[in-house]
Structures are given as structure tokens and as C-alpha cells.
Amino acid sequence: MDDERFYSKAFGRDHEVDFTLAGARKAASAGEIGPWLQSYLLAEPRWANPGLASGLLRVPRVYELFEAEVGQLVRKCGPEPEMKFWQDRETFERHIKAIAQSLELIEDLPPLVVEEVDGQLVVCDGTHRLEAIRAKGWASCWVIQFSNAENRED
């Protein structure tokens, strides 16, 4: 599948589940954000993040959907040598450009998936979307933060 098709608005509409912000909000209001996130992470081979999907199922999780300042978000994937998940610069930048060119509304994107690590919101899924959001000059975006249920003090 080419980048143009992959990042088109129609791509996420090919599924029974709505993978836009509206779909995430609906799932969150129904208490179903965990299953929605699993569906998203396993949706398409090019879109999928089966490692994260599997890891999220290892222990009970709590999920929170909220709007975050882009400046608060930290990547762990990219072309920089220190990145945990390295990707060559050409591919990285091509994906970001394709996403940014296809974006009109931030609401068309699935929320990024983040985890708080040492006081920082680390992006576990959505690095290319994050950089496209930055390229558009948008100050905030929607995220789904996960945490271990047994570590919560509610």
C-alpha cells in the first residue's frame, strides 16, 4: 500500500470500528477504550502495533483519554541514534510528510498512545502522527494514556 492511500482520510473508514477521535471518545464514554485500543492496534498490517497490543494485555490496565500539549510528548522512535526504536531518516520523514499533507482536522486521527515514564508522557504508538501534528503547528493533540491498574491510587 502506498503512503498516499495509507494516510488518506478514507483509510480508517474501511473498518467496522471508527478509529478517529470520535470513535475513541465514544468508546471511552462507554467504558470500552481498552477494547477499542486493541482493535486499533491490531487493525491493519501497516497500521498495527501487535507488540504493544500484546503488552497491554499482560496486566490489568487503566486508560484515560485526554488532550495533551504537544510539547509534553516524548518520542522513543525515530532516526536519532539514541531512539529505542530506530527508523531510517528517509522513511521516517516520508511518513510524516504524507500524514501532514493528508491532515485537515486533528479529529481525523486516532489518539496517540502514551505511557508516563519518569514524569514524561512517552509516545508508544503514534510517533509519525505526533511529528505530523508538530509540522502542522498544532499545539495539542489527543492521547490515550495507559497505566497499570494495581499502581493506581483511586
N, C-alpha and C positions, 0 to 999 in steps of 0.2 A: 504494500500500500504506500502510495507516495505521501509526502508531507502535506501537500495541499488538501488531499482528501482526508487525511488523518486529523488535521486541525480545523476542518471546516465545521461550521455550526451544525450541520446535518449529522455529523458523525455520532454524537451522543444521543441523537434522536432515533437511532436504529434499534434501540433496545427497549425492552418492556419497562425497565426502571429508568426514571428521569435522573440523569447524572449531572444536572445543573444545580445551582444553588437552591432553586425552588424545590427540587426533589429532595435535597438534603434537609431543608427546613421542614418539609412535610414529614419525612422520616423521623426527624428529631422531635417534632411535636407529638408524634405517635409513640415515642419511646423506642423507635426502631432504627436508630442511627447506626448501631453496631452491625445489624444485618445489611443495611443499605451500603455501609462501607465495605463489607465483604463482597457484595455484589459488584461494586465499583472496582475493587482491586482485582477481581477475577474476570472482568467483563470481556476483554479482548486481548489477544496475544501481545499486541504492540502497546496497549494501554496498561496491561496487567502488571501487578506487583505481587506475585504469589508468595514471595518470601515474607513480605510484610503481612499479607493476609494470614499466612500460617502462624507467624509470630504473635499476632494479635489474639489468636485463639488459645495460646498456651496457658494463659492465666486469665481470670476474670478481669474485665476492663470496664472503665467508666469513660464515657465520651462526652465531650462538650463542643458545641458548635458556636463560634463567635467570630466577630470581626476583629482582626489584629492589624496593628500598624506594620507596614512592610519592613520598616527599619528594625523591628524586633526579631525578625525571622533570620535564621542562620541556615545556610546550606551545608550538606555533607556530601554532595555530589557535584562534580564539575571538572573542569580541565586543570585546576590548580593542583600542584603535586601533593599538597597536604590533605586533599579530599579523601575521605574514607572510600567513596565510590567514584573512581576516576573515569572520565569520559574525554575523548579527544576533543580539542577545541572546535574543529570544523563541524563535527556532528552536533556538539552542544549548542553552538551559535546558530546553526541551521534550524534546529528545532525551536529555539527561542524566537527567531525571526518569523518562522511560519506561524507560531501561535500568536505573536504580537500582531501580525498582519491580519489574522482572521478575527481578532477581538474587536467588538464594538461595545459590548457591555460585560462588565465583570461577572454579572449574574449568570452568564452563559457557561462559566467554568465550574467544574466540580471544586469544592473547597480543597485546600491543601491539607495534608495530614501532618500533624506536628506532635512532638513529644517535648515536655520540659526536661532539660538536662542541665544541671548546674545553673539554674536560674535563666536559661536561654530557651527560646522556642526553636527547636531544631526540626527542619523540614525532612520528613521521612518519605513523603510522596508528594511530588508537585514542584520539584526544583525548576524545571523548564517553565512551568506556569508562573512561578514566582519571578523569574527573571524577565518573562514577557510582561508581567504586571509592572515591574520596575521600568522596563523600556517604554511602557505607555505613560509613565509618570504618575500612576495611581498611588496614593498614599496608604491605602489599606486594602485588605482582601479578607475573604472568609476562610476559616480553618476549622478543622476537627482536631481537637486535642484529645489524645488518649492517655490514660494513666492506669496503673494497677489498682483494682478495686480495693484490695486489702491495705493499700497505703493511704487511702483517703480518710480524712478526719471530718466526716459529715455528721 
